[in-house]
Amino acid sequence: MDSGTWYYTDFDRSISLSGMRPTRPKLRQSSVAAHTEAGTFNYYEQSESDHKVILKGGHGREIKALAVHKPEKHRWLIATGSEDTDIRLFEYILGNAGGGEIKNTCVLRKHTTGLQALRFSSDGSTLISAAGMEEMFAWTLSPLPVINQGVVFAGSLPSTDRHSDARIMSFDIKSIASSNLGSVRLFIVAAFSNGKAKLIQYDNPGETGNFVVLRELDFGMICLTQAYMWLEQRTETNTMEGIISATNGQIARYCISSPPHEYSNSPAPALQAANTSIQSQWQHKVHQNSITALHNVHLNSGHDLVVTGGDDNALAFTIASRMHETDKEMPETFRYRSLIIPKAHAAALTALTIIELGCDAEERRVFVVITAGNDQRVQTWLVKIILSALPTMGEENSHASTTSSTAISLDLVELIQIDFLAEQYTNVADISNLAVMSAEFPSGKAQVLVVGIGMETVDVVLPVVDQCNINT
């Protein structure tokens, strides 16, 4: 008896009543839309999905923190932190044809609030993460076969108040070679939302790490937004210097002078206040309101270039100059002069980074500044600084009152040359951060990673600088 055929049986014969072909509905992904318009019935069927999943395992909220480390020539390790409280590690491998492959290798879940900042140590062995409620964690990274990356939680910063809701808005780290084999020492300056900045030392001699707060600076009842630092070693003292920005549009230069052995690889830090000189003060207002992006370039022992972006859509270039030799026994003071480009973006300028190209034929330091904002635009600026025109410390002392935030001297206009190069659109909304993945010289190509609601790589064309001494 064939399946699918009905039969009538009277014990003598069988009569086929009807033939049926069994059918099974074909399963497929489709969507149907039906509606009436002006007396007409409209029917639309779409048999395939209108989107394609490129990468599984992204964040559930917008990305707020980004850190990039390059362990190999064509391989990058990317750490992202989001408001979903997760840290995700991605591996990006550049292909032979120029395209890249990115895959999620690890998810770190320890924070209880949204991430604010991430930083790798210089050797990539340690990842520092910061979030709200004064949470700062250390993670030890090591390469492993098959899974590529192993991560272990190493320690956390002790909180001064268990009920504190202060956020660590930003931090910067500097790695110091440790005398103990296999250990790492990091100096961290962190900017808090309660107006405090802390200098922190992190040691990891073994399986667990240890955070120690060395210094604390109080800038008042304002929210700090960005932190940057560098270490200068001298014969008599070691000086930790840097720039702090805040929501009131001001930047401050801080200097922490200590004995030479303190900011080094000595087993224990010297914490005596009598041996320490802390100098900090608000000296210069740059933006109308909050400073959301900051980058510093150390030009020489007496001058720094501070590039900032703010909620006022402006891009600012500030030269910070010392007024005297740092070894003299007198308070550290600085002269600030700013060039401000208003309406650089159509919305808040939220991220920036700098690529140094070297020196041109006229002995000018040449930089490319890449900015991004909430207008979903990535802009490229060419900056040239005449180092020979920078005034000496004696010349700086000849100026009487130099802390005015509104006066722009003519010599500064001649000192810095700024040219707008290009602008391009990005699909990433609410941009929070960007980082340079690669910069090729002298071909003039750079790949920049932009993060926010999602992430995207953007190709940037770099200008060719003749007779430049490349510093990558």
Buried (B, 14 or more C-beta within 10 A) or exposed (E): EEEEEEEEEEEEEEEEEEEEEEEEEEEEEEEEEEEEEEEEEEEEEEEEEEEEEEEEEBBEEBBBBBBBBBBEEEBBBBBBBBBBBBBBBBBBEBEEEEEBEBEBBBEBEBBEBBBBBBBBBBEBBBBBBBBBBBBBBBBBBEEEEEEBBEBEEBBBBEEEEEEBEBBBBBBBBBBBEBEEEEBBBBBBBBBBBBBBBBBBBBBBBEEEBBBBBBBEBEBEEBBBBBBBBBBBEEEEBBBBBBBBBBBBBBBBBBBBBBBEEBBBEBEEBEBEEEEBBBBBBBBBBBBBEBBBBBBBBEBEEBBBBBBBBBBBBBBBBBBBBBBBEBEEEEEBBBBBBBBBBEEBBEEBBBBBBBBBBBBBEEEBBBBBBBBBBBBBBBBBBBBBBBEEEBBEBEEBBEBEEBBEBEEEEEEBEEBBEBEEBEEEEBEBEBBBBBBBBBBEBEEBBBBBBBBBBBBBBBEBBBEEBEEBEEEE
